[in-house]
Amino acid sequence: MPTTHHTLGSINVPRGMVWTDEFDWHAVEKNTEYSLTGALLVDVATRQAGRAITLQGSESAGWVTRAVLQQLYALAAQPGAVHMLQLADGRTFDVQFAPGTPIEARPIARPELPLSTHPYAATLRLIEV
């Protein structure tokens, strides 16, 4: 049943944050090489994990508040922690924050002293484990 938000752990993020790389994943991995005799060798395997899940807001949709960003940064600071992600459409995934830059955020407008309710356009980079 669709909801009005996604949930990462116990944190609600707006469903306006779109899964931008949903269709960049291929569950079947294939590698090819030629043998010494010239025959084509095809190695096929099914990936078990590692799918990227990037949730991205924009200047016009999917804003998160400063307070939610602070909660997300605290969640990302837990080394090796696995969190449940439930998308607004009901699908669930066990995820970790991706290595590198797992969270990016830009304030909407430029307040000198942003309140906890100030909106941000954010990107969350997760990987399925």
N, C-alpha and C positions, 0 to 999 in steps of 0.2 A: 504494500500500500504506500503510495507516494506521500512524502512529508514536506514540510516547508523548509527543511534544512538538511544538510549532511551532518554526520556526527563523527568526530575523531576522538576516540576514547570517550570522555564525557563532555567534550567541548562541541557546541553547536556552531557550525559555520554555514553561511548562506548557500542555498542551492544554486544561486546565481554564479557561484564559482564553478566554472565548466571544466570537465575532464578533457583537457586539450590533446592528450596523446593516447586516447582510448584505442584508436585503431592503428597504432604504430607497432603493436605487439603481434608476433607470430609464434604460436605455441610450438610449432614444429621447426626445428633447426636442421638445416641441411648443409653439408660441406662436401665439396667434390674435389677429387684429385685424380691424376692418371697414374696407373701402375707402371712398373718397368716394362711391361709388355704392351703398353699403350691403351689398355682397357680403362674405361671410366669407373672409378670407385665412388659410390655415393654413400655417405655416412648420414644416417637420419636418427634424430632423437627428439623426444618431447621435453620441452623445458618444464621444470617443476616450479620455478619461482623467478623473481627478478623483474616482473612486469612493472614498468613505470606508471605511476598514477600522479599526474600533475593537475592540481586543481588551481584554476586561475580566475581571478576577478579582473575587472577592467575599470576604466574611468567612469563607465556608465552602469555597471552592474556587479553584483557579488561583493559588495563592500563588507569588510569586517571592522569591528571597533578596535580601538587601541587596547582595551581591556582583553578582548579575545586574542589579539596578537601576543600580548604578554603571556597569556595562558599557553598558547601554541609554542612560543619560545621556551617556556619552562618544560613542556612536554618533549620538545626536540633535544633538550639538554640531558635527557635520561639516556645514557649510553646503552646501546643494544636493545632498548625496550621495544616490545612489539605492541602495537595498538590496533584495536578494531576500528575500521572505517566502515561506516554505513552510509551509503549514498542515499539521496532523497528518494530514489526510485526503489529502495529496499535491498539492493545488492550489498553484500558485505565482503570485506577483504581484511586479512591480517597484514598489517603494513609496518614498516619502519620509515623514519625520515631518511631521505636519500643522502649520500655523502656529498660533500662540496657545500653548496649553498641551498639548504633545505627550505628556507623561507626567505622571500623577498617581499618588501612592502613599501608602498609609496603613499604618503598622505594625500587625501583629497583636499585641495587647497593647501595653504602653507601657514598653519597657525604657529604663532611664536611659542605658545604654551598649550599644547593639545590636551584636551580633557580625555578621560577614559572612554568617553562616548564618541570621540572623533573618528570619522570613517577613513579607512585605508583600502587601496586596491592592492591585493596580496596574491602571491603565488606560493603554493605549497607543493613541494616535490617529495613524493613518497615512492617506496618500492614495495611490491607485494612479496611477502616471505612465506 
